[in-house]
Amino acid sequence: RKLFLEGKYEEAKPLFENLYKRAPKDGSYNYWYAVCCYETNDTTADIEKMLKHSITRRVSNGHRYLGDFYKREYRYEEAVAS
């Protein structure tokens, strides 16, 4: 988590990927892994799905990153709504 908070997403990503795979229903793991994927421009991960799940688990900042994700995908109405 320290790497994540320091913005070292590339280094934190494999660690959170492992945690996410072990407990895919955990909202925090979904959030942390999704943000790492978003920040490293990973196009293979289902970032939208992970962020939506984190929001249902009341993880703070999930809406922010989901909005940023939509904006990057040119889905502006969804970005504003998020």
PDB file of N, CA, C and O in Angstrom:
ATOM      1  N   ARG A   1       0.825  -1.186   0.000  1.00  0.00           N
ATOM      2  CA  ARG A   1       0.000   0.000   0.000  1.00  0.00           C
ATOM      3  C   ARG A   1       0.868   1.248   0.000  1.00  0.00           C
ATOM      4  O   ARG A   1       0.478   2.286  -0.535  1.00  0.00           O
ATOM      5  N   LYS A   2       2.027   1.146   0.592  1.00  0.00           N
ATOM      6  CA  LYS A   2       2.947   2.284   0.624  1.00  0.00           C
ATOM      7  C   LYS A   2       3.333   2.693  -0.796  1.00  0.00           C
ATOM      8  O   LYS A   2       3.354   3.882  -1.114  1.00  0.00           O
ATOM      9  N   LEU A   3       3.634   1.723  -1.643  1.00  0.00           N
ATOM     10  CA  LEU A   3       3.977   2.022  -3.038  1.00  0.00           C
ATOM     11  C   LEU A   3       2.817   2.737  -3.726  1.00  0.00           C
ATOM     12  O   LEU A   3       3.029   3.697  -4.466  1.00  0.00           O
ATOM     13  N   PHE A   4       1.617   2.279  -3.488  1.00  0.00           N
ATOM     14  CA  PHE A   4       0.422   2.877  -4.075  1.00  0.00           C
ATOM     15  C   PHE A   4       0.304   4.337  -3.652  1.00  0.00           C
ATOM     16  O   PHE A   4       0.116   5.221  -4.488  1.00  0.00           O
ATOM     17  N   LEU A   5       0.414   4.580  -2.366  1.00  0.00           N
ATOM     18  CA  LEU A   5       0.275   5.940  -1.847  1.00  0.00           C
ATOM     19  C   LEU A   5       1.381   6.864  -2.329  1.00  0.00           C
ATOM     20  O   LEU A   5       1.195   8.080  -2.388  1.00  0.00           O
ATOM     21  N   GLU A   6       2.516   6.302  -2.668  1.00  0.00           N
ATOM     22  CA  GLU A   6       3.629   7.091  -3.205  1.00  0.00           C
ATOM     23  C   GLU A   6       3.511   7.294  -4.714  1.00  0.00           C
ATOM     24  O   GLU A   6       4.351   7.957  -5.322  1.00  0.00           O
ATOM     25  N   GLY A   7       2.469   6.724  -5.315  1.00  0.00           N
ATOM     26  CA  GLY A   7       2.272   6.874  -6.753  1.00  0.00           C
ATOM     27  C   GLY A   7       3.138   5.944  -7.589  1.00  0.00           C
ATOM     28  O   GLY A   7       3.309   6.173  -8.786  1.00  0.00           O
ATOM     29  N   LYS A   8       3.680   4.911  -6.984  1.00  0.00           N
ATOM     30  CA  LYS A   8       4.514   3.938  -7.691  1.00  0.00           C
ATOM     31  C   LYS A   8       3.630   2.782  -8.155  1.00  0.00           C
ATOM     32  O   LYS A   8       3.755   1.648  -7.693  1.00  0.00           O
ATOM     33  N   TYR A   9       2.736   3.113  -9.082  1.00  0.00           N
ATOM     34  CA  TYR A   9       1.713   2.172  -9.511  1.00  0.00           C
ATOM     35  C   TYR A   9       2.284   0.971 -10.252  1.00  0.00           C
ATOM     36  O   TYR A   9       1.776  -0.141 -10.108  1.00  0.00           O
ATOM     37  N   GLU A  10       3.315   1.177 -11.029  1.00  0.00           N
ATOM     38  CA  GLU A  10       3.925   0.074 -11.779  1.00  0.00           C
ATOM     39  C   GLU A  10       4.476  -0.986 -10.823  1.00  0.00           C
ATOM     40  O   GLU A  10       4.355  -2.184 -11.079  1.00  0.00           O
ATOM     41  N   GLU A  11       5.078  -0.541  -9.731  1.00  0.00           N
ATOM     42  CA  GLU A  11       5.626  -1.469  -8.750  1.00  0.00           C
ATOM     43  C   GLU A  11       4.531  -2.112  -7.905  1.00  0.00           C
ATOM     44  O   GLU A  11       4.637  -3.279  -7.528  1.00  0.00           O
ATOM     45  N   ALA A  12       3.492  -1.361  -7.611  1.00  0.00           N
ATOM     46  CA  ALA A  12       2.410  -1.868  -6.758  1.00  0.00           C
ATOM     47  C   ALA A  12       1.475  -2.805  -7.512  1.00  0.00           C
ATOM     48  O   ALA A  12       0.839  -3.670  -6.909  1.00  0.00           O
ATOM     49  N   LYS A  13       1.390  -2.637  -8.812  1.00  0.00           N
ATOM     50  CA  LYS A  13       0.412  -3.379  -9.619  1.00  0.00           C
ATOM     51  C   LYS A  13       0.485  -4.898  -9.447  1.00  0.00           C
ATOM     52  O   LYS A  13      -0.554  -5.507  -9.192  1.00  0.00           O
ATOM     53  N   PRO A  14       1.648  -5.546  -9.570  1.00  0.00           N
ATOM     54  CA  PRO A  14       1.652  -7.015  -9.423  1.00  0.00           C
ATOM     55  C   PRO A  14       1.251  -7.478  -8.018  1.00  0.00           C
ATOM     56  O   PRO A  14       0.683  -8.558  -7.853  1.00  0.00           O
ATOM     57  N   LEU A  15       1.548  -6.665  -7.023  1.00  0.00           N
ATOM     58  CA  LEU A  15       1.166  -7.020  -5.658  1.00  0.00           C
ATOM     59  C   LEU A  15      -0.350  -6.974  -5.492  1.00  0.00           C
ATOM     60  O   LEU A  15      -0.945  -7.879  -4.907  1.00  0.00           O
ATOM     61  N   PHE A  16      -0.971  -5.916  -6.007  1.00  0.00           N
ATOM     62  CA  PHE A  16      -2.424  -5.805  -5.905  1.00  0.00           C
ATOM     63  C   PHE A  16      -3.130  -6.789  -6.830  1.00  0.00           C
ATOM     64  O   PHE A  16      -4.232  -7.248  -6.528  1.00  0.00           O
ATOM     65  N   GLU A  17      -2.506  -7.108  -7.939  1.00  0.00           N
ATOM     66  CA  GLU A  17      -3.090  -8.121  -8.828  1.00  0.00           C
ATOM     67  C   GLU A  17      -3.191  -9.456  -8.096  1.00  0.00           C
ATOM     68  O   GLU A  17      -4.201 -10.153  -8.196  1.00  0.00           O
ATOM     69  N   ASN A  18      -2.153  -9.801  -7.372  1.00  0.00           N
ATOM     70  CA  ASN A  18      -2.149 -11.053  -6.612  1.00  0.00           C
ATOM     71  C   ASN A  18      -3.242 -11.045  -5.543  1.00  0.00           C
ATOM     72  O   ASN A  18      -3.962 -12.030  -5.381  1.00  0.00           O
ATOM     73  N   LEU A  19      -3.365  -9.939  -4.820  1.00  0.00           N
ATOM     74  CA  LEU A  19      -4.402  -9.841  -3.796  1.00  0.00           C
ATOM     75  C   LEU A  19      -5.796  -9.888  -4.422  1.00  0.00           C
ATOM     76  O   LEU A  19      -6.701 -10.539  -3.900  1.00  0.00           O
ATOM     77  N   TYR A  20      -5.954  -9.196  -5.534  1.00  0.00           N
ATOM     78  CA  TYR A  20      -7.245  -9.176  -6.239  1.00  0.00           C
ATOM     79  C   TYR A  20      -7.632 -10.586  -6.694  1.00  0.00           C
ATOM     80  O   TYR A  20      -8.789 -10.984  -6.567  1.00  0.00           O
ATOM     81  N   LYS A  21      -6.673 -11.331  -7.220  1.00  0.00           N
ATOM     82  CA  LYS A  21      -6.960 -12.691  -7.678  1.00  0.00           C
ATOM     83  C   LYS A  21      -7.325 -13.614  -6.519  1.00  0.00           C
ATOM     84  O   LYS A  21      -8.119 -14.540  -6.687  1.00  0.00           O
ATOM     85  N   ARG A  22      -6.755 -13.367  -5.359  1.00  0.00           N
ATOM     86  CA  ARG A  22      -7.058 -14.188  -4.184  1.00  0.00           C
ATOM     87  C   ARG A  22      -8.443 -13.885  -3.609  1.00  0.00           C
ATOM     88  O   ARG A  22      -9.131 -14.775  -3.109  1.00  0.00           O
ATOM     89  N   ALA A  23      -8.836 -12.610  -3.690  1.00  0.00           N
ATOM     90  CA  ALA A  23     -10.112 -12.199  -3.112  1.00  0.00           C
ATOM     91  C   ALA A  23     -10.803 -11.206  -4.045  1.00  0.00           C
ATOM     92  O   ALA A  23     -10.842 -10.010  -3.755  1.00  0.00           O
ATOM     93  N   PRO A  24     -11.349 -11.692  -5.167  1.00  0.00           N
ATOM     94  CA  PRO A  24     -11.917 -10.795  -6.175  1.00  0.00           C
ATOM     95  C   PRO A  24     -13.162 -10.027  -5.728  1.00  0.00           C
ATOM     96  O   PRO A  24     -13.591  -9.103  -6.420  1.00  0.00           O
ATOM     97  N   LYS A  25     -13.739 -10.386  -4.605  1.00  0.00           N
ATOM     98  CA  LYS A  25     -14.925  -9.671  -4.119  1.00  0.00           C
ATOM     99  C   LYS A  25     -14.567  -8.553  -3.138  1.00  0.00           C
ATOM    100  O   LYS A  25     -15.443  -7.798  -2.717  1.00  0.00           O
ATOM    101  N   ASP A  26     -13.312  -8.444  -2.780  1.00  0.00           N
ATOM    102  CA  ASP A  26     -12.884  -7.403  -1.853  1.00  0.00           C
ATOM    103  C   ASP A  26     -12.878  -6.052  -2.567  1.00  0.00           C
ATOM    104  O   ASP A  26     -12.182  -5.883  -3.568  1.00  0.00           O
ATOM    105  N   GLY A  27     -13.636  -5.110  -2.066  1.00  0.00           N
ATOM    106  CA  GLY A  27     -13.753  -3.800  -2.702  1.00  0.00           C
ATOM    107  C   GLY A  27     -12.450  -3.026  -2.748  1.00  0.00           C
ATOM    108  O   GLY A  27     -12.156  -2.362  -3.742  1.00  0.00           O
ATOM    109  N   SER A  28     -11.674  -3.103  -1.692  1.00  0.00           N
ATOM    110  CA  SER A  28     -10.400  -2.376  -1.655  1.00  0.00           C
ATOM    111  C   SER A  28      -9.418  -2.935  -2.672  1.00  0.00           C
ATOM    112  O   SER A  28      -8.733  -2.171  -3.352  1.00  0.00           O
ATOM    113  N   TYR A  29      -9.340  -4.243  -2.786  1.00  0.00           N
ATOM    114  CA  TYR A  29      -8.432  -4.848  -3.761  1.00  0.00           C
ATOM    115  C   TYR A  29      -8.848  -4.492  -5.181  1.00  0.00           C
ATOM    116  O   TYR A  29      -8.003  -4.239  -6.040  1.00  0.00           O
ATOM    117  N   ASN A  30     -10.157  -4.473  -5.422  1.00  0.00           N
ATOM    118  CA  ASN A  30     -10.656  -4.057  -6.734  1.00  0.00           C
ATOM    119  C   ASN A  30     -10.214  -2.630  -7.032  1.00  0.00           C
ATOM    120  O   ASN A  30      -9.731  -2.334  -8.124  1.00  0.00           O
ATOM    121  N   TYR A  31     -10.383  -1.759  -6.059  1.00  0.00           N
ATOM    122  CA  TYR A  31     -10.021  -0.355  -6.241  1.00  0.00           C
ATOM    123  C   TYR A  31      -8.521  -0.191  -6.488  1.00  0.00           C
ATOM    124  O   TYR A  31      -8.112   0.422  -7.475  1.00  0.00           O
ATOM    125  N   TRP A  32      -7.715  -0.736  -5.596  1.00  0.00           N
ATOM    126  CA  TRP A  32      -6.270  -0.545  -5.709  1.00  0.00           C
ATOM    127  C   TRP A  32      -5.717  -1.124  -7.010  1.00  0.00           C
ATOM    128  O   TRP A  32      -4.883  -0.501  -7.667  1.00  0.00           O
ATOM    129  N   TYR A  33      -6.176  -2.301  -7.373  1.00  0.00           N
ATOM    130  CA  TYR A  33      -5.690  -2.909  -8.616  1.00  0.00           C
ATOM    131  C   TYR A  33      -6.190  -2.125  -9.827  1.00  0.00           C
ATOM    132  O   TYR A  33      -5.436  -1.909 -10.775  1.00  0.00           O
ATOM    133  N   ALA A  34      -7.448  -1.700  -9.805  1.00  0.00           N
ATOM    134  CA  ALA A  34      -7.995  -0.919 -10.924  1.00  0.00           C
ATOM    135  C   ALA A  34      -7.230   0.384 -11.110  1.00  0.00           C
ATOM    136  O   ALA A  34      -6.921   0.766 -12.239  1.00  0.00           O
ATOM    137  N   VAL A  35      -6.924   1.063 -10.020  1.00  0.00           N
ATOM    138  CA  VAL A  35      -6.182   2.326 -10.123  1.00  0.00           C
ATOM    139  C   VAL A  35      -4.788   2.078 -10.669  1.00  0.00           C
ATOM    140  O   VAL A  35      -4.299   2.854 -11.490  1.00  0.00           O
ATOM    141  N   CYS A  36      -4.143   1.011 -10.226  1.00  0.00           N
ATOM    142  CA  CYS A  36      -2.818   0.677 -10.761  1.00  0.00           C
ATOM    143  C   CYS A  36      -2.898   0.422 -12.262  1.00  0.00           C
ATOM    144  O   CYS A  36      -2.038   0.870 -13.020  1.00  0.00           O
ATOM    145  N   CYS A  37      -3.923  -0.291 -12.682  1.00  0.00           N
ATOM    146  CA  CYS A  37      -4.104  -0.563 -14.114  1.00  0.00           C
ATOM    147  C   CYS A  37      -4.401   0.729 -14.876  1.00  0.00           C
ATOM    148  O   CYS A  37      -3.879   0.940 -15.971  1.00  0.00           O
ATOM    149  N   TYR A  38      -5.227   1.578 -14.305  1.00  0.00           N
ATOM    150  CA  TYR A  38      -5.580   2.849 -14.942  1.00  0.00           C
ATOM    151  C   TYR A  38      -4.333   3.727 -15.100  1.00  0.00           C
ATOM    152  O   TYR A  38      -4.069   4.262 -16.177  1.00  0.00           O
ATOM    153  N   GLU A  39      -3.588   3.862 -14.029  1.00  0.00           N
ATOM    154  CA  GLU A  39      -2.415   4.746 -14.025  1.00  0.00           C
ATOM    155  C   GLU A  39      -1.276   4.228 -14.899  1.00  0.00           C
ATOM    156  O   GLU A  39      -0.426   5.006 -15.333  1.00  0.00           O
ATOM    157  N   THR A  40      -1.252   2.928 -15.158  1.00  0.00           N
ATOM    158  CA  THR A  40      -0.194   2.360 -16.011  1.00  0.00           C
ATOM    159  C   THR A  40      -0.699   2.100 -17.425  1.00  0.00           C
ATOM    160  O   THR A  40      -0.018   1.464 -18.230  1.00  0.00           O
ATOM    161  N   ASN A  41      -1.905   2.599 -17.721  1.00  0.00           N
ATOM    162  CA  ASN A  41      -2.505   2.457 -19.054  1.00  0.00           C
ATOM    163  C   ASN A  41      -2.643   1.011 -19.498  1.00  0.00           C
ATOM    164  O   ASN A  41      -2.424   0.688 -20.665  1.00  0.00           O
ATOM    165  N   ASP A  42      -3.003   0.152 -18.574  1.00  0.00           N
ATOM    166  CA  ASP A  42      -3.238  -1.261 -18.882  1.00  0.00           C
ATOM    167  C   ASP A  42      -4.578  -1.378 -19.599  1.00  0.00           C
ATOM    168  O   ASP A  42      -5.617  -1.059 -19.020  1.00  0.00           O
ATOM    169  N   THR A  43      -4.569  -1.821 -20.822  1.00  0.00           N
ATOM    170  CA  THR A  43      -5.800  -1.932 -21.604  1.00  0.00           C
ATOM    171  C   THR A  43      -6.404  -3.328 -21.532  1.00  0.00           C
ATOM    172  O   THR A  43      -7.479  -3.559 -22.087  1.00  0.00           O
ATOM    173  N   THR A  44      -5.741  -4.259 -20.866  1.00  0.00           N
ATOM    174  CA  THR A  44      -6.246  -5.626 -20.795  1.00  0.00           C
ATOM    175  C   THR A  44      -7.144  -5.851 -19.583  1.00  0.00           C
ATOM    176  O   THR A  44      -7.978  -6.757 -19.596  1.00  0.00           O
ATOM    177  N   ALA A  45      -6.989  -5.051 -18.550  1.00  0.00           N
ATOM    178  CA  ALA A  45      -7.774  -5.233 -17.330  1.00  0.00           C
ATOM    179  C   ALA A  45      -9.158  -4.610 -17.486  1.00  0.00           C
ATOM    180  O   ALA A  45      -9.334  -3.643 -18.227  1.00  0.00           O
ATOM    181  N   ASP A  46     -10.127  -5.166 -16.787  1.00  0.00           N
ATOM    182  CA  ASP A  46     -11.484  -4.626 -16.813  1.00  0.00           C
ATOM    183  C   ASP A  46     -11.610  -3.575 -15.709  1.00  0.00           C
ATOM    184  O   ASP A  46     -12.219  -3.821 -14.668  1.00  0.00           O
ATOM    185  N   ILE A  47     -11.035  -2.424 -15.949  1.00  0.00           N
ATOM    186  CA  ILE A  47     -10.968  -1.356 -14.965  1.00  0.00           C
ATOM    187  C   ILE A  47     -12.369  -0.904 -14.561  1.00  0.00           C
ATOM    188  O   ILE A  47     -12.653  -0.713 -13.379  1.00  0.00           O
ATOM    189  N   GLU A  48     -13.223  -0.738 -15.539  1.00  0.00           N
ATOM    190  CA  GLU A  48     -14.589  -0.275 -15.255  1.00  0.00           C
ATOM    191  C   GLU A  48     -15.290  -1.219 -14.284  1.00  0.00           C
ATOM    192  O   GLU A  48     -15.894  -0.769 -13.310  1.00  0.00           O
ATOM    193  N   LYS A  49     -15.216  -2.496 -14.534  1.00  0.00           N
ATOM    194  CA  LYS A  49     -15.873  -3.489 -13.671  1.00  0.00           C
ATOM    195  C   LYS A  49     -15.315  -3.434 -12.250  1.00  0.00           C
ATOM    196  O   LYS A  49     -16.071  -3.473 -11.280  1.00  0.00           O
ATOM    197  N   MET A  50     -14.005  -3.345 -12.133  1.00  0.00           N
ATOM    198  CA  MET A  50     -13.390  -3.319 -10.804  1.00  0.00           C
ATOM    199  C   MET A  50     -13.770  -2.054 -10.045  1.00  0.00           C
ATOM    200  O   MET A  50     -14.055  -2.112  -8.849  1.00  0.00           O
ATOM    201  N   LEU A  51     -13.776  -0.916 -10.728  1.00  0.00           N
ATOM    202  CA  LEU A  51     -14.142   0.328 -10.052  1.00  0.00           C
ATOM    203  C   LEU A  51     -15.606   0.334  -9.642  1.00  0.00           C
ATOM    204  O   LEU A  51     -15.941   0.800  -8.554  1.00  0.00           O
ATOM    205  N   LYS A  52     -16.479  -0.176 -10.497  1.00  0.00           N
ATOM    206  CA  LYS A  52     -17.890  -0.255 -10.138  1.00  0.00           C
ATOM    207  C   LYS A  52     -18.090  -1.139  -8.909  1.00  0.00           C
ATOM    208  O   LYS A  52     -18.891  -0.827  -8.028  1.00  0.00           O
ATOM    209  N   HIS A  53     -17.357  -2.235  -8.867  1.00  0.00           N
ATOM    210  CA  HIS A  53     -17.461  -3.123  -7.701  1.00  0.00           C
ATOM    211  C   HIS A  53     -16.960  -2.414  -6.450  1.00  0.00           C
ATOM    212  O   HIS A  53     -17.571  -2.527  -5.387  1.00  0.00           O
ATOM    213  N   SER A  54     -15.859  -1.687  -6.565  1.00  0.00           N
ATOM    214  CA  SER A  54     -15.324  -0.982  -5.394  1.00  0.00           C
ATOM    215  C   SER A  54     -16.321   0.051  -4.879  1.00  0.00           C
ATOM    216  O   SER A  54     -16.423   0.269  -3.672  1.00  0.00           O
ATOM    217  N   ILE A  55     -17.053   0.684  -5.790  1.00  0.00           N
ATOM    218  CA  ILE A  55     -18.053   1.675  -5.384  1.00  0.00           C
ATOM    219  C   ILE A  55     -19.186   1.006  -4.609  1.00  0.00           C
ATOM    220  O   ILE A  55     -19.684   1.563  -3.630  1.00  0.00           O
ATOM    221  N   THR A  56     -19.591  -0.181  -5.043  1.00  0.00           N
ATOM    222  CA  THR A  56     -20.657  -0.885  -4.311  1.00  0.00           C
ATOM    223  C   THR A  56     -20.201  -1.289  -2.916  1.00  0.00           C
ATOM    224  O   THR A  56     -21.024  -1.529  -2.032  1.00  0.00           O
ATOM    225  N   ARG A  57     -18.907  -1.361  -2.725  1.00  0.00           N
ATOM    226  CA  ARG A  57     -18.346  -1.702  -1.410  1.00  0.00           C
ATOM    227  C   ARG A  57     -17.946  -0.448  -0.628  1.00  0.00           C
ATOM    228  O   ARG A  57     -17.258  -0.528   0.390  1.00  0.00           O
ATOM    229  N   ARG A  58     -18.387   0.698  -1.121  1.00  0.00           N
ATOM    230  CA  ARG A  58     -18.175   1.988  -0.461  1.00  0.00           C
ATOM    231  C   ARG A  58     -16.705   2.370  -0.305  1.00  0.00           C
ATOM    232  O   ARG A  58     -16.307   2.911   0.727  1.00  0.00           O
ATOM    233  N   VAL A  59     -15.918   2.096  -1.305  1.00  0.00           N
ATOM    234  CA  VAL A  59     -14.509   2.482  -1.285  1.00  0.00           C
ATOM    235  C   VAL A  59     -14.404   3.930  -1.762  1.00  0.00           C
ATOM    236  O   VAL A  59     -14.857   4.277  -2.853  1.00  0.00           O
ATOM    237  N   SER A  60     -13.800   4.757  -0.926  1.00  0.00           N
ATOM    238  CA  SER A  60     -13.687   6.170  -1.288  1.00  0.00           C
ATOM    239  C   SER A  60     -12.797   6.332  -2.518  1.00  0.00           C
ATOM    240  O   SER A  60     -11.890   5.533  -2.751  1.00  0.00           O
ATOM    241  N   ASN A  61     -13.062   7.346  -3.278  1.00  0.00           N
ATOM    242  CA  ASN A  61     -12.349   7.696  -4.519  1.00  0.00           C
ATOM    243  C   ASN A  61     -12.705   6.798  -5.702  1.00  0.00           C
ATOM    244  O   ASN A  61     -12.215   7.031  -6.807  1.00  0.00           O
ATOM    245  N   GLY A  62     -13.525   5.802  -5.507  1.00  0.00           N
ATOM    246  CA  GLY A  62     -13.929   4.955  -6.624  1.00  0.00           C
ATOM    247  C   GLY A  62     -14.642   5.742  -7.706  1.00  0.00           C
ATOM    248  O   GLY A  62     -14.408   5.533  -8.897  1.00  0.00           O
ATOM    249  N   HIS A  63     -15.516   6.652  -7.286  1.00  0.00           N
ATOM    250  CA  HIS A  63     -16.251   7.477  -8.247  1.00  0.00           C
ATOM    251  C   HIS A  63     -15.301   8.364  -9.043  1.00  0.00           C
ATOM    252  O   HIS A  63     -15.476   8.547 -10.247  1.00  0.00           O
ATOM    253  N   ARG A  64     -14.312   8.904  -8.379  1.00  0.00           N
ATOM    254  CA  ARG A  64     -13.363   9.787  -9.058  1.00  0.00           C
ATOM    255  C   ARG A  64     -12.648   9.061 -10.185  1.00  0.00           C
ATOM    256  O   ARG A  64     -12.584   9.555 -11.311  1.00  0.00           O
ATOM    257  N   TYR A  65     -12.115   7.897  -9.881  1.00  0.00           N
ATOM    258  CA  TYR A  65     -11.383   7.161 -10.911  1.00  0.00           C
ATOM    259  C   TYR A  65     -12.309   6.616 -11.990  1.00  0.00           C
ATOM    260  O   TYR A  65     -11.919   6.530 -13.154  1.00  0.00           O
ATOM    261  N   LEU A  66     -13.521   6.252 -11.619  1.00  0.00           N
ATOM    262  CA  LEU A  66     -14.465   5.793 -12.633  1.00  0.00           C
ATOM    263  C   LEU A  66     -14.790   6.941 -13.586  1.00  0.00           C
ATOM    264  O   LEU A  66     -14.868   6.737 -14.798  1.00  0.00           O
ATOM    265  N   GLY A  67     -14.978   8.137 -13.050  1.00  0.00           N
ATOM    266  CA  GLY A  67     -15.200   9.305 -13.893  1.00  0.00           C
ATOM    267  C   GLY A  67     -14.017   9.589 -14.795  1.00  0.00           C
ATOM    268  O   GLY A  67     -14.189   9.893 -15.975  1.00  0.00           O
ATOM    269  N   ASP A  68     -12.816   9.493 -14.246  1.00  0.00           N
ATOM    270  CA  ASP A  68     -11.601   9.689 -15.057  1.00  0.00           C
ATOM    271  C   ASP A  68     -11.495   8.633 -16.156  1.00  0.00           C
ATOM    272  O   ASP A  68     -11.105   8.930 -17.286  1.00  0.00           O
ATOM    273  N   PHE A  69     -11.852   7.392 -15.803  1.00  0.00           N
ATOM    274  CA  PHE A  69     -11.817   6.312 -16.783  1.00  0.00           C
ATOM    275  C   PHE A  69     -12.775   6.604 -17.927  1.00  0.00           C
ATOM    276  O   PHE A  69     -12.409   6.471 -19.095  1.00  0.00           O
ATOM    277  N   TYR A  70     -14.009   7.003 -17.597  1.00  0.00           N
ATOM    278  CA  TYR A  70     -14.995   7.320 -18.629  1.00  0.00           C
ATOM    279  C   TYR A  70     -14.517   8.480 -19.502  1.00  0.00           C
ATOM    280  O   TYR A  70     -14.680   8.458 -20.722  1.00  0.00           O
ATOM    281  N   LYS A  71     -13.937   9.476 -18.875  1.00  0.00           N
ATOM    282  CA  LYS A  71     -13.439  10.629 -19.640  1.00  0.00           C
ATOM    283  C   LYS A  71     -12.375  10.196 -20.633  1.00  0.00           C
ATOM    284  O   LYS A  71     -12.374  10.631 -21.784  1.00  0.00           O
ATOM    285  N   ARG A  72     -11.479   9.348 -20.189  1.00  0.00           N
ATOM    286  CA  ARG A  72     -10.415   8.869 -21.068  1.00  0.00           C
ATOM    287  C   ARG A  72     -10.968   8.032 -22.219  1.00  0.00           C
ATOM    288  O   ARG A  72     -10.364   7.959 -23.289  1.00  0.00           O
ATOM    289  N   GLU A  73     -12.116   7.406 -21.991  1.00  0.00           N
ATOM    290  CA  GLU A  73     -12.764   6.590 -23.013  1.00  0.00           C
ATOM    291  C   GLU A  73     -13.757   7.411 -23.855  1.00  0.00           C
ATOM    292  O   GLU A  73     -14.491   6.855 -24.672  1.00  0.00           O
ATOM    293  N   TYR A  74     -13.772   8.718 -23.650  1.00  0.00           N
ATOM    294  CA  TYR A  74     -14.676   9.635 -24.369  1.00  0.00           C
ATOM    295  C   TYR A  74     -16.144   9.352 -24.080  1.00  0.00           C
ATOM    296  O   TYR A  74     -17.003   9.544 -24.941  1.00  0.00           O
ATOM    297  N   ARG A  75     -16.419   8.904 -22.890  1.00  0.00           N
ATOM    298  CA  ARG A  75     -17.793   8.628 -22.451  1.00  0.00           C
ATOM    299  C   ARG A  75     -18.171   9.736 -21.459  1.00  0.00           C
ATOM    300  O   ARG A  75     -18.286   9.507 -20.255  1.00  0.00           O
ATOM    301  N   TYR A  76     -18.358  10.930 -21.999  1.00  0.00           N
ATOM    302  CA  TYR A  76     -18.463  12.124 -21.184  1.00  0.00           C
ATOM    303  C   TYR A  76     -19.714  12.175 -20.294  1.00  0.00           C
ATOM    304  O   TYR A  76     -19.637  12.623 -19.150  1.00  0.00           O
ATOM    305  N   GLU A  77     -20.834  11.730 -20.798  1.00  0.00           N
ATOM    306  CA  GLU A  77     -22.047  11.752 -19.984  1.00  0.00           C
ATOM    307  C   GLU A  77     -21.888  10.859 -18.753  1.00  0.00           C
ATOM    308  O   GLU A  77     -22.309  11.224 -17.655  1.00  0.00           O
ATOM    309  N   GLU A  78     -21.286   9.700 -18.941  1.00  0.00           N
ATOM    310  CA  GLU A  78     -21.054   8.788 -17.817  1.00  0.00           C
ATOM    311  C   GLU A  78     -20.000   9.367 -16.858  1.00  0.00           C
ATOM    312  O   GLU A  78     -20.085   9.179 -15.644  1.00  0.00           O
ATOM    313  N   ALA A  79     -19.023  10.064 -17.411  1.00  0.00           N
ATOM    314  CA  ALA A  79     -17.996  10.696 -16.586  1.00  0.00           C
ATOM    315  C   ALA A  79     -18.620  11.736 -15.663  1.00  0.00           C
ATOM    316  O   ALA A  79     -18.307  11.793 -14.474  1.00  0.00           O
ATOM    317  N   VAL A  80     -19.499  12.552 -16.218  1.00  0.00           N
ATOM    318  CA  VAL A  80     -20.157  13.585 -15.417  1.00  0.00           C
ATOM    319  C   VAL A  80     -21.028  12.934 -14.342  1.00  0.00           C
ATOM    320  O   VAL A  80     -21.025  13.370 -13.191  1.00  0.00           O
ATOM    321  N   ALA A  81     -21.761  11.908 -14.710  1.00  0.00           N
ATOM    322  CA  ALA A  81     -22.643  11.226 -13.769  1.00  0.00           C
ATOM    323  C   ALA A  81     -21.854  10.595 -12.624  1.00  0.00           C
ATOM    324  O   ALA A  81     -22.314  10.574 -11.482  1.00  0.00           O
ATOM    325  N   SER A  82     -20.681  10.089 -12.931  1.00  0.00           N
ATOM    326  CA  SER A  82     -19.871   9.431 -11.915  1.00  0.00           C
ATOM    327  C   SER A  82     -19.286  10.447 -10.965  1.00  0.00           C
ATOM    328  O   SER A  82     -18.569  10.081 -10.034  1.00  0.00           O
TER     329      SER A  82
END
